[in-house]
Amino acid sequence: MLSVVGTPPARLRAFLQSQGLRPQQARQAVHALTTAMWRDGHSWTPALEGLGRQARAAAEATLEAPAPLTVRQVACASDGTRKLLIELADGAVVESVVIPATDGDRTTLCVSSQVGCGRRCTFCETGRLGLLRNLSADEIAGQLLAARGVWEPVRGALPPIRNVVFMGMGEPLDNLDAVAAAAAVMADPIAGGLSWRRITVSTVGVAWKLPEFFAKVRANLAVSLNAPDDARRARWMPVNSRCDLASLKQALQTSLPPGRDVLVEYIVFDGQNDSDADAELLLAWLDGLPVRLNLIVANPGPDPQLRTPTMERVRALHARLLAAGIRAMVRHPHGREIGGACGQLAATVVG
């Protein structure tokens, strides 16, 4: 049984043909079902009613309704960020975050790929939960549907959701097949309708899965680096004990398709990784890689030693990187007051 929300339309068409529909019937059925759910906002049963008798019979026999997602709470921050607490069919909960840009030119949705996370980065609230389970593809793609249902009635003149980042709860490359399917649905013109250039998948550095990622997913890749040497990175990010910085860099150099670059994310912690010497170490690691760099201002998290830096220190680090020719920008916190900023997602009720 395949879900319309979690299965790319091309695969749905081939599947319905294998169940006896003619190619044109399969195309029409998939187009009708997909547009009814993604564009018109219909649920499964009304979407089925738009099909012909034979196509409906085939769909009812071989396709399944999307996994139910219930938005249990929407917390709104003063900057307009909205954090969605989403309950899944089995009672598990995840969080998605709608982030309108301060300049008003885009709205980004941060989605989760797992319930909890097994990577246990010390600065991340999700890591404290451990890994409870993977999300299915329709549970991942369904977050975009749910978020649009929340955002469209309130956005006013602000842009619709056009960017999706897999930077919520979980390590996406530990659930790669579901992430690949969900991203393909989000990027399909008759489903999510996003551009592949506006979808980014972030990893803590699961380097051994990078070749498979690039073979299956056309989205941008982001790598969470956060430390300029192995000692600190291993202390903060246990994945570094399996794949150190040299191995991660080599994997990127050998796996990146021609013409592609990688977004490197570097959380700046006060007095921990923000010195001039740290900048030199970071520049040495970046050398030879086609990169863009995001400096992320650290948010309060579970490790009291990893504190928010001064903006003076962040700006100095940023200036040093720019002077060295690195395409770098500073990513300021969004939704910190509601626990919706980077590293704060813990699937908890606010208030």
C-alpha positions as CSV (number, residue, x, y, z in Angstrom):
1,M,0.0,0.0,0.0
2,L,1.4,3.4,-1.0
3,S,0.4,6.8,0.4
4,V,-0.4,9.6,-2.0
5,V,1.2,12.2,0.3
6,G,4.4,10.2,0.9
7,T,5.0,8.7,-2.6
8,P,6.3,10.7,-5.6
9,P,3.7,10.9,-8.3
10,A,5.8,9.2,-10.9
11,R,6.0,6.1,-8.7
12,L,2.2,6.3,-8.0
13,R,1.6,6.3,-11.8
14,A,3.8,3.3,-12.4
15,F,2.2,1.5,-9.5
16,L,-1.4,2.1,-10.6
17,Q,-0.4,0.9,-14.1
18,S,0.9,-2.3,-12.5
19,Q,-2.5,-2.7,-10.9
20,G,-4.3,-2.7,-14.3
21,L,-4.9,0.9,-15.2
22,R,-4.0,2.2,-18.6
23,P,-1.2,4.8,-18.7
24,Q,-3.6,7.7,-19.4
25,Q,-5.9,6.5,-16.6
26,A,-3.0,6.2,-14.2
27,R,-1.8,9.7,-15.1
28,Q,-5.2,11.2,-14.7
29,A,-5.9,9.4,-11.4
30,V,-2.6,10.5,-9.8
31,H,-3.0,14.1,-11.0
32,A,-6.6,14.3,-9.6
33,L,-5.6,12.7,-6.3
34,T,-2.4,14.7,-5.8
35,T,-3.9,18.1,-6.8
36,A,-7.0,17.5,-4.6
37,M,-4.9,16.9,-1.6
38,W,-1.9,19.3,-2.2
39,R,-3.6,22.2,-4.0
40,D,-7.3,22.0,-2.8
41,G,-6.7,20.8,0.7
42,H,-9.1,17.9,0.5
43,S,-8.8,14.9,2.8
44,W,-8.5,11.3,1.4
45,T,-12.2,10.4,1.0
46,P,-13.2,13.6,-0.9
47,A,-10.1,13.3,-3.1
48,L,-11.2,9.7,-4.1
49,E,-14.6,11.0,-5.1
50,G,-13.0,12.9,-8.0
51,L,-11.9,9.7,-9.7
52,G,-13.7,7.6,-12.3
53,R,-15.1,4.3,-11.2
54,Q,-12.3,2.0,-12.3
55,A,-9.5,4.4,-11.1
56,R,-11.3,4.8,-7.8
57,A,-11.6,1.1,-7.3
58,A,-7.9,0.6,-8.1
59,A,-6.9,3.5,-5.7
60,E,-9.1,2.2,-2.9
61,A,-7.6,-1.3,-3.3
62,T,-3.9,-0.4,-3.5
63,L,-3.4,3.1,-2.0
64,E,-3.8,4.2,1.6
65,A,-4.9,7.3,3.3
66,P,-2.1,9.6,4.5
67,A,-0.8,9.1,8.0
68,P,-2.9,11.3,10.2
69,L,-1.1,14.3,11.6
70,T,-2.8,16.5,14.3
71,V,-1.4,20.0,15.1
72,R,-1.9,20.0,18.8
73,Q,-0.3,23.4,19.5
74,V,0.9,26.4,17.6
75,A,3.3,28.6,19.6
76,C,4.0,32.1,18.1
77,A,7.1,34.1,18.8
78,S,7.4,37.9,18.6
79,D,9.3,37.6,15.4
80,G,6.5,35.8,13.7
81,T,8.1,32.3,14.0
82,R,5.5,29.6,14.6
83,K,6.3,26.2,16.2
84,L,3.9,23.4,15.5
85,L,3.6,20.5,17.9
86,I,2.4,17.6,15.8
87,E,0.9,14.4,17.1
88,L,1.2,11.3,15.0
89,A,-1.2,8.4,14.7
90,D,0.6,6.4,17.4
91,G,0.7,9.3,19.9
92,A,4.3,10.2,19.3
93,V,5.0,13.9,18.8
94,V,7.4,15.9,16.6
95,E,7.9,19.6,15.9
96,S,7.9,21.7,12.8
97,V,8.8,25.4,12.6
98,V,7.5,28.1,10.2
99,I,10.1,30.8,9.9
100,P,9.3,34.0,8.0
101,A,12.4,35.9,7.0
102,T,12.9,39.3,8.6
103,D,13.2,40.9,5.1
104,G,9.9,39.4,4.0
105,D,11.2,37.7,0.9
106,R,10.7,34.1,1.9
107,T,9.1,31.8,4.5
108,T,11.0,28.6,5.5
109,L,9.6,25.4,7.0
110,C,11.9,23.3,9.2
111,V,10.7,19.7,9.3
112,S,11.5,16.7,11.4
113,S,12.6,13.3,10.0
114,Q,12.6,11.2,13.2
115,V,10.9,11.1,16.6
116,G,13.9,12.1,18.8
117,C,17.4,11.5,17.5
118,G,20.1,9.0,18.2
119,R,23.1,11.2,17.5
120,R,23.1,12.8,21.0
121,C,24.9,16.1,20.2
122,T,25.4,17.8,23.5
123,F,24.1,21.2,22.5
124,C,20.8,19.8,21.1
125,E,17.6,19.2,23.1
126,T,16.4,16.6,20.6
127,G,19.5,14.5,21.3
128,R,18.4,14.2,25.0
129,L,15.3,12.3,23.9
130,G,17.2,9.5,22.1
131,L,15.8,7.9,19.0
132,L,12.3,6.7,19.4
133,R,11.5,5.9,15.7
134,N,11.9,7.0,12.1
135,L,9.1,9.0,10.5
136,S,7.5,7.6,7.3
137,A,7.7,9.6,4.1
138,D,4.1,10.7,4.4
139,E,4.6,11.8,8.0
140,I,7.5,14.0,6.8
141,A,5.8,15.4,3.7
142,G,2.6,15.8,5.7
143,Q,4.4,18.4,7.8
144,L,4.4,20.7,4.8
145,L,0.7,20.2,4.3
146,A,0.0,20.8,7.9
147,A,2.2,23.9,8.1
148,R,0.6,25.4,5.0
149,G,-2.8,24.9,6.7
150,V,-1.6,26.9,9.7
151,W,0.4,29.6,7.7
152,E,-1.9,30.5,4.8
153,P,-4.8,31.9,6.9
154,V,-2.4,34.2,8.9
155,R,0.5,35.1,6.7
156,G,-1.2,38.2,5.2
157,A,1.4,39.9,2.9
158,L,4.2,37.6,3.9
159,P,5.3,35.0,1.4
160,P,4.0,31.4,1.3
161,I,6.2,28.6,2.4
162,R,8.7,28.1,-0.4
163,N,11.7,26.8,1.4
164,V,12.0,23.6,3.4
165,V,15.0,22.6,5.5
166,F,15.4,19.1,7.1
167,M,16.9,20.6,10.2
168,G,14.2,19.7,12.8
169,M,14.2,16.6,15.0
170,G,16.3,13.7,13.9
171,E,19.2,12.9,11.6
172,P,17.9,12.8,8.1
173,L,20.6,10.5,6.7
174,D,19.6,7.9,9.3
175,N,16.2,7.8,7.6
176,L,17.3,8.4,4.1
177,D,14.8,6.4,2.1
178,A,11.8,8.2,3.7
179,V,13.6,11.6,3.4
180,A,14.3,11.0,-0.2
181,A,10.7,10.1,-1.0
182,A,9.3,13.0,1.0
183,A,11.7,15.5,-0.6
184,A,10.7,14.2,-4.1
185,V,7.0,14.8,-3.3
186,M,7.7,18.3,-2.0
187,A,9.6,19.1,-5.2
188,D,7.0,17.6,-7.6
189,P,5.1,20.3,-9.6
190,I,1.7,18.7,-8.9
191,A,2.4,18.0,-5.3
192,G,4.5,20.2,-3.0
193,G,5.5,22.4,-5.9
194,L,8.8,23.5,-4.4
195,S,12.1,24.0,-6.3
196,W,14.8,21.5,-5.5
197,R,17.1,24.5,-5.0
198,R,14.8,25.5,-2.0
199,I,15.1,22.2,-0.2
200,T,18.1,21.6,2.1
201,V,18.9,18.4,4.0
202,S,21.2,18.8,7.0
203,T,23.4,16.1,8.5
204,V,25.7,15.9,11.5
205,G,28.2,14.3,9.2
206,V,27.1,10.8,8.4
207,A,29.7,10.7,5.8
208,W,29.4,7.1,4.8
209,K,25.9,7.8,3.5
210,L,26.8,10.8,1.3
211,P,27.1,8.8,-2.0
212,E,23.7,7.3,-1.4
213,F,22.3,10.7,-0.5
214,F,23.5,12.3,-3.8
215,A,22.3,9.3,-5.8
216,K,18.7,9.6,-4.3
217,V,18.2,13.3,-3.5
218,R,18.6,16.5,-5.6
219,A,18.3,18.8,-2.6
220,N,21.1,20.9,-1.1
221,L,23.3,19.4,1.5
222,A,24.2,21.1,4.8
223,V,26.8,19.7,7.2
224,S,26.8,20.6,10.8
225,L,30.5,21.2,11.7
226,N,30.6,23.3,14.9
227,A,34.2,22.7,15.9
228,P,37.5,23.3,14.0
229,D,39.3,20.3,15.5
230,D,38.5,16.6,16.4
231,A,38.9,16.9,20.1
232,R,36.1,19.5,20.5
233,R,33.9,18.0,17.8
234,A,34.1,14.5,19.3
235,R,33.2,16.0,22.7
236,W,30.1,17.8,21.4
237,M,29.1,15.5,18.5
238,P,29.7,11.7,19.1
239,V,29.5,11.0,15.4
240,N,33.0,12.5,15.1
241,S,34.4,9.4,16.9
242,R,33.3,7.3,13.9
243,C,34.0,9.9,11.2
244,D,36.6,12.5,12.0
245,L,37.0,15.8,10.3
246,A,39.6,14.5,7.8
247,S,37.3,11.7,6.8
248,L,34.3,14.0,6.5
249,K,36.2,16.4,4.3
250,Q,37.4,13.5,2.1
251,A,33.9,12.1,1.8
252,L,32.6,15.6,0.6
253,Q,35.4,16.0,-1.9
254,T,34.8,12.6,-3.5
255,S,31.0,12.6,-3.2
256,L,29.9,16.1,-4.2
257,P,28.5,16.0,-7.8
258,P,30.2,18.4,-10.2
259,G,29.0,22.0,-9.9
260,R,27.5,21.4,-6.4
261,D,28.5,23.0,-3.2
262,V,27.8,22.3,0.5
263,L,26.4,24.5,3.2
264,V,28.6,24.3,6.3
265,E,26.8,25.1,9.6
266,Y,29.0,26.4,12.4
267,I,27.3,27.1,15.7
268,V,29.3,29.8,17.6
269,F,29.7,29.1,21.3
270,D,31.0,31.8,23.6
271,G,34.7,31.3,24.3
272,Q,34.6,27.8,23.0
273,N,35.1,28.0,19.2
274,D,35.1,31.6,18.3
275,S,38.8,32.8,18.7
276,D,41.1,34.0,15.9
277,A,43.0,30.7,16.2
278,D,39.7,28.8,15.7
279,A,39.0,30.8,12.6
280,E,42.4,29.7,11.2
281,L,41.7,26.1,11.9
282,L,38.2,26.4,10.3
283,L,39.7,28.1,7.2
284,A,42.2,25.3,6.9
285,W,39.4,22.7,7.0
286,L,37.3,24.6,4.4
287,D,40.2,25.0,2.0
288,G,39.6,23.0,-1.2
289,L,35.8,22.6,-0.6
290,P,33.1,24.4,-2.6
291,V,31.3,25.8,0.4
292,R,28.9,28.4,1.8
293,L,29.1,28.9,5.5
294,N,26.4,29.8,8.0
295,L,27.6,31.1,11.4
296,I,24.8,30.2,13.8
297,V,24.4,32.1,17.0
298,A,24.2,29.5,19.7
299,N,20.9,29.2,21.6
300,P,20.5,28.2,25.3
301,G,20.6,24.4,25.4
302,P,21.2,21.4,27.6
303,D,25.0,22.0,28.1
304,P,25.5,25.1,30.3
305,Q,29.1,25.4,29.1
306,L,28.0,26.1,25.6
307,R,26.7,29.6,25.9
308,T,25.4,32.3,23.5
309,P,28.3,34.4,22.2
310,T,28.5,38.1,22.1
311,M,27.5,39.6,18.7
312,E,30.9,41.4,18.7
313,R,32.7,38.1,18.7
314,V,30.4,36.7,16.0
315,R,30.9,39.7,13.8
316,A,34.7,39.5,14.2
317,L,34.6,35.8,13.2
318,H,32.4,36.6,10.3
319,A,34.7,39.4,9.1
320,R,37.7,37.1,9.3
321,L,36.0,34.5,7.1
322,L,34.8,37.1,4.6
323,A,38.3,38.5,4.3
324,A,39.6,35.0,3.5
325,G,37.1,34.8,0.6
326,I,34.6,32.5,2.3
327,R,30.9,33.0,1.4
328,A,29.7,33.4,4.9
329,M,26.6,34.8,6.6
330,V,25.3,35.0,10.2
331,R,22.1,33.2,10.9
332,H,20.3,34.9,13.8
333,P,18.0,33.0,16.1
334,H,14.3,32.7,15.2
335,G,11.7,31.6,17.7
336,R,14.1,31.3,20.6
337,E,11.5,32.4,23.1
338,I,9.2,29.5,22.2
339,G,11.9,26.9,22.0
340,G,11.8,26.9,18.2
341,A,15.4,27.9,17.4
342,C,18.3,25.8,16.4
343,G,19.0,23.0,18.9
344,Q,15.9,23.7,21.0
345,L,13.3,21.3,19.6
346,A,12.2,18.9,22.3
347,A,8.6,18.1,21.4
348,T,7.2,19.9,24.4
349,V,4.1,21.9,25.0
350,V,4.7,25.7,25.5
351,G,2.9,27.5,28.3
